[in-house]
């Protein structure tokens, strides 16, 4: 169930999504609360799970990962063991930056980064050999259409 948010919570969440690196004092000024009250609200939002993480978003090109692809995986068998095995293999691959189970012709959709074609090829081989994927479709990401954006909380 969704967390009940008041207007101050929404302001804090929007401010954090815009710039999570701002200090608590800056955040408190933005929302019109004392630093202590703001800190308590942020802690409550973190504890409730509404704020899942506060992290830096790196530029893959600058960080040395010029290859970015989307990978569609299809399992040969749809069993709990097969899904568990693929999940473990995906979790162990640092090149996989995001992975989701999906419905439709494809079972899983992954975002993968690589320094070069050889690293990408090794990653794809692991997904098919150890992960049990019988169909691996790779889509080369050309350029960003829309950057990751904030959730439209209220």
HELIX and SHEET records of a PDB file:
HELIX    1   1 UNK A    7  UNK A   18  1                                  12    
HELIX    2   2 UNK A   24  UNK A   31  1                                   8    
HELIX    3   3 UNK A   35  UNK A   48  1                                  14    
HELIX    4   4 UNK A   80  UNK A   92  1                                  13    
HELIX    5   5 UNK A  117  UNK A  129  1                                  13    
SHEET    1   A 4 UNK A  96  UNK A 101  0                                        
SHEET    2   A 4 UNK A 108  UNK A 114 -1                                        
SHEET    3   A 4 UNK A  67  UNK A  75 -1                                        
SHEET    4   A 4 UNK A 133  UNK A 140 -1                                        
END                                                                             
